[in-house]
Amino acid sequence: IQGPIQQLDMFKNGKLQMAFTTNEELWVLDRNGESVKPFPLKFPGGNLNPLALFDYEQNKNYRLIVTQGSRVFMYDTSGKEVKGFKFRETESPIVRAPQHFRIGNRDYLLFRLENGELKILNRAGDTRVRLNETFAFSDNDIFLFENTFTFTDRNGQLISIPPTGKINRR
């Protein structure tokens, strides 16, 4: 199992399922450990990152995001790729599971790349914040602190990026 197991209520009935990736598959299991159809989904070549699970409006319309190298796949709970999501591939491999944040009524999807880039996208996959710098990401997650994306780099610097894209280092 790659990363933490995510819980979701696919059928909106109060009964939770467990979702996760292995090296080559995306799994969703019910509470009895049985596979929920149409899962598992197979990814030839393996090398999957941990699963990212987003529920933009907190209404149980989940998005399951799988990254494989530099490729990005976004599925709904019926195992179909989300058609409105345009971001399919990056220039460099994605190193961690993507993260979702909401500031006001705007969604921000963050992707950390092996080459040090931080992609900040909207929910359709378009660039929401352009950054001109690269980062030496630490193993820590990115957090939302006072409406800024906050993380540390390998040198111990605290980096804060507000939605305007102005990078602050301390």
Secondary structure per residue as TSV (DSSP state, phi and psi in degrees):
chain	resnum	aa	ss	phi	psi
A	1	I	-	360.0	130.3
A	2	Q	E	-92.9	116.4
A	3	G	E	72.4	-169.7
A	4	P	E	-74.0	153.7
A	5	I	E	-81.3	132.8
A	6	Q	E	-99.9	144.3
A	7	Q	E	-106.5	142.1
A	8	L	E	-148.9	158.8
A	9	D	-	-113.7	78.1
A	10	M	T	-57.7	-37.2
A	11	F	T	-97.8	3.1
A	12	K	S	54.1	41.6
A	13	N	S	-120.8	10.9
A	14	G	S	84.6	-4.7
A	15	K	-	-100.6	123.3
A	16	L	-	-87.5	147.8
A	17	Q	E	-113.8	163.9
A	18	M	E	-114.7	132.6
A	19	A	E	-125.5	141.4
A	20	F	E	-165.1	166.5
A	21	T	E	-112.3	148.2
A	22	T	-	-105.6	-167.6
A	23	N	S	-62.0	-31.9
A	24	E	S	-127.3	-0.1
A	25	E	E	-141.0	153.7
A	26	L	E	-106.0	120.5
A	27	W	E	-113.0	144.6
A	28	V	E	-132.6	121.2
A	29	L	E	-115.2	145.6
A	30	D	-	-83.0	-177.7
A	31	R	T	-69.8	-11.8
A	32	N	T	-96.6	2.8
A	33	G	S	84.5	9.5
A	34	E	-	-88.2	144.7
A	35	S	B	-68.3	134.5
A	36	V	-	-89.4	125.6
A	37	K	T	-69.1	140.5
A	38	P	T	-93.3	16.6
A	39	F	-	-82.9	150.7
A	40	P	-	-81.6	150.6
A	41	L	E	-99.8	133.7
A	42	K	E	-98.5	144.0
A	43	F	-	-125.9	100.3
A	44	P	T	-56.1	138.7
A	45	G	T	93.7	-15.5
A	46	G	-	60.5	-147.5
A	47	N	-	63.3	42.9
A	48	L	B	-80.9	145.0
A	49	N	-	-82.7	171.0
A	50	P	-	-59.3	154.0
A	51	L	-	-71.1	140.4
A	52	A	E	-111.6	131.8
A	53	L	E	-120.0	120.2
A	54	F	E	-117.0	140.8
A	55	D	-	-132.2	84.2
A	56	Y	T	-52.5	-48.8
A	57	E	T	-101.0	7.1
A	58	Q	S	56.6	37.6
A	59	N	S	-118.0	16.4
A	60	K	S	67.5	23.5
A	61	N	-	-96.0	81.6
A	62	Y	-	-76.2	152.1
A	63	R	E	-121.7	127.1
A	64	L	E	-104.9	117.8
A	65	I	E	-109.9	122.8
A	66	V	E	-116.3	132.7
A	67	T	E	-118.0	138.3
A	68	Q	E	-135.2	103.4
A	69	G	T	63.7	-117.0
A	70	S	T	-102.5	6.6
A	71	R	E	-96.5	147.8
A	72	V	E	-126.0	130.5
A	73	F	E	-125.0	129.2
A	74	M	E	-119.5	124.0
A	75	Y	E	-118.1	153.7
A	76	D	-	-92.1	-177.0
A	77	T	T	-73.9	-10.1
A	78	S	T	-93.6	8.2
A	79	G	S	81.2	12.9
A	80	K	-	-99.3	142.7
A	81	E	B	-66.4	138.5
A	82	V	-	-73.8	119.8
A	83	K	T	-70.6	-34.3
A	84	G	T	-76.3	-8.3
A	85	F	-	-89.2	115.9
A	86	K	-	-93.3	-18.3
A	87	F	-	-79.1	106.1
A	88	R	-	-111.9	-26.2
A	89	E	B	-153.5	148.8
A	90	T	-	-113.7	169.0
A	91	E	S	-76.3	-21.3
A	92	S	S	-137.6	154.3
A	93	P	-	-59.5	145.8
A	94	I	B	-84.1	131.5
A	95	V	-	-97.8	-20.1
A	96	R	S	-139.0	169.7
A	97	A	-	-64.8	139.6
A	98	P	-	-61.0	158.4
A	99	Q	E	-124.6	149.7
A	100	H	E	-119.2	134.5
A	101	F	E	-134.8	154.1
A	102	R	E	-126.3	127.7
A	103	I	E	-122.3	116.6
A	104	G	T	64.7	-124.1
A	105	N	T	-109.2	19.7
A	106	R	E	-109.7	139.5
A	107	D	E	-99.0	143.3
A	108	Y	E	-130.0	122.0
A	109	L	E	-106.8	125.6
A	110	L	E	-111.7	129.0
A	111	F	E	-123.2	124.0
A	112	R	E	-96.4	129.1
A	113	L	B	-107.0	155.5
A	114	E	T	-60.3	-31.4
A	115	N	T	-80.9	5.1
A	116	G	S	95.2	-3.2
A	117	E	-	-74.0	149.1
A	118	L	E	-119.5	113.9
A	119	K	E	-91.8	125.9
A	120	I	E	-118.0	110.7
A	121	L	E	-117.2	165.8
A	122	N	-	-91.3	-179.9
A	123	R	T	-70.8	-13.2
A	124	A	T	-88.9	-8.8
A	125	G	S	97.3	7.7
A	126	D	-	-87.3	152.8
A	127	T	E	-65.1	125.5
A	128	R	E	-98.3	-38.9
A	129	V	E	-130.2	123.6
A	130	R	-	-92.0	131.9
A	131	L	-	-119.5	139.7
A	132	N	-	-102.1	3.8
A	133	E	-	-118.9	161.9
A	134	T	-	-113.2	164.9
A	135	F	-	-133.5	150.2
A	136	A	-	-96.4	82.3
A	137	F	B	-59.4	137.5
A	138	S	-	-82.1	-177.6
A	139	D	S	-81.0	-3.0
A	140	N	S	-75.7	154.6
A	141	D	-	-72.9	167.9
A	142	I	-	-92.5	137.5
A	143	F	E	-121.3	157.1
A	144	L	E	-97.9	116.1
A	145	F	E	-130.5	118.7
A	146	E	T	50.4	47.1
A	147	N	T	58.5	31.0
A	148	T	E	-129.0	147.2
A	149	F	E	-80.0	119.9
A	150	T	E	-124.4	132.7
A	151	F	E	-157.1	170.9
A	152	T	E	-112.2	153.7
A	153	D	B	-103.0	179.5
A	154	R	T	-66.0	-18.6
A	155	N	T	-89.8	0.9
A	156	G	-	87.5	5.8
A	157	Q	-	-75.1	141.8
A	158	L	E	-92.7	121.4
A	159	I	E	-112.6	128.8
A	160	S	E	-122.6	132.0
A	161	I	E	-129.6	109.9
A	162	P	-	-76.3	169.3
A	163	P	T	-59.4	-14.9
A	164	T	T	-75.5	-19.6
A	165	G	-	94.1	1.1
A	166	K	-	-75.3	120.6
A	167	I	-	-88.3	126.2
A	168	N	E	-115.6	131.7
A	169	R	E	-120.5	138.1
A	170	R	-	-136.1	360.0
